[in-house]
Amino acid sequence: MSDEELLADLLLEWEERAEQGENVSADELCQDCLQLAPFLAERIRALQSLAWIKNSVVSEKDGQASGVSDRGHSDILTLHQS
């Protein structure tokens, strides 16, 4: 398995565990491949920085996207607090 494939598998594992409420670090996931920990940590940070997009799903109930004001601007304070 190449490093890229291993990183993809580890990132998928991180996502699955994060969805279950588990906060697992790149170091924990890379115990058998410590040299990949910094690269996995970078990818985890990238996913975390995009999490607001996933959380901005339009509510069927009120038709407004959470985290977006009536004027369409992102509510930065809300995003940074989550």
C-alpha positions as CSV (number, residue, x, y, z in Angstrom):
1,M,0.0,0.0,0.0
2,S,1.4,3.4,-1.0
3,D,1.7,6.3,1.5
4,E,-1.1,8.1,-0.3
5,E,-3.4,5.1,0.0
6,L,-2.6,4.7,3.7
7,L,-3.2,8.4,4.3
8,A,-6.6,8.1,2.6
9,D,-7.5,5.1,4.7
10,L,-6.3,6.9,7.9
11,L,-8.3,10.0,7.0
12,L,-11.4,8.0,6.4
13,E,-10.9,6.3,9.8
14,W,-10.5,9.8,11.4
15,E,-13.7,11.0,9.7
16,E,-15.7,7.9,10.9
17,R,-14.5,8.2,14.4
18,A,-15.1,12.0,14.5
19,E,-18.7,11.4,13.3
20,Q,-19.1,9.2,16.4
21,G,-17.9,11.9,18.6
22,E,-14.4,10.6,19.1
23,N,-11.5,13.1,19.1
24,V,-8.6,11.1,17.8
25,S,-5.3,12.7,16.8
26,A,-3.1,12.0,13.8
27,D,-0.4,10.7,16.2
28,E,-2.8,8.1,17.6
29,L,-3.8,7.0,14.1
30,C,-0.3,6.8,12.8
31,Q,1.3,4.7,15.5
32,D,2.5,2.2,12.9
33,C,3.6,4.9,10.5
34,L,4.9,7.9,12.5
35,Q,6.4,9.5,9.4
36,L,2.9,10.1,8.0
37,A,1.5,11.8,11.2
38,P,2.3,15.4,10.1
39,F,0.8,14.8,6.6
40,L,-2.4,13.3,8.2
41,A,-2.6,16.2,10.7
42,E,-2.5,18.6,7.8
43,R,-5.3,16.8,6.0
44,I,-7.4,16.6,9.2
45,R,-7.0,20.4,9.7
46,A,-8.1,20.9,6.1
47,L,-11.2,18.9,6.7
48,Q,-11.9,20.7,9.9
49,S,-11.6,24.0,8.2
50,L,-14.3,22.9,5.7
51,A,-16.7,21.5,8.4
52,W,-18.7,24.8,8.4
53,I,-19.8,23.9,4.8
54,K,-21.1,20.6,5.9
55,N,-22.9,22.3,8.8
56,S,-24.5,24.9,6.5
57,V,-27.1,22.6,5.1
58,V,-30.3,24.4,4.3
59,S,-33.0,23.5,6.8
60,E,-36.1,22.2,5.2
61,K,-38.1,23.7,8.0
62,D,-37.2,27.4,7.7
63,G,-35.4,27.5,4.3
64,Q,-32.3,29.3,5.8
65,A,-28.8,28.0,5.9
66,S,-27.3,27.9,9.3
67,G,-24.2,30.1,9.7
68,V,-25.3,32.5,7.0
69,S,-27.0,35.8,7.6
70,D,-30.0,37.2,5.8
71,R,-27.6,39.2,3.6
72,G,-25.8,36.0,2.6
73,H,-22.6,36.7,4.5
74,S,-21.0,34.1,6.7
75,D,-21.4,34.5,10.4
76,I,-17.8,34.3,11.3
77,L,-18.2,34.4,15.0
78,T,-20.5,31.4,14.9
79,L,-18.1,29.5,12.8
80,H,-15.2,30.1,15.0
81,Q,-17.1,29.2,18.2
82,S,-18.2,25.8,16.9
